[in-house]
Amino acid sequence: MVQIVENHAEISGTLLSLSHDDTRPGFVVLNIRVDGTAPVGDWPNMFGFDVGHAIAVLARDGSAAAASKPGPVRLRVRKGGPSTVFAE
């Protein structure tokens, strides 16, 4: 199993699409084009390389992030692994 350092960031960008995650019951996938990132407290911000790219963000069904509509978004996120991002 790959381990990753605890990290948190706030991303801003555009929600391009949202769909239910077939592999993780209770989660939706937000496809977000990242326009900017900001650190959260003293936690490492591991999203600098994502600016200008679309990333998939997992959000719990029923959360505020999962209720987002296509368009501008700002979310607090963390990386759970090299290719896994969770909305907080």
Secondary structure, 3 states (H helix, E strand, C coil): CCCCCCCCEEEEEEEEEEEECCCCCCEEEEEEEEEEEEECCCCCCCCHHHCCCEEEEEEECCCCHHHCCCEEEEEEEEEEECCEEEEC
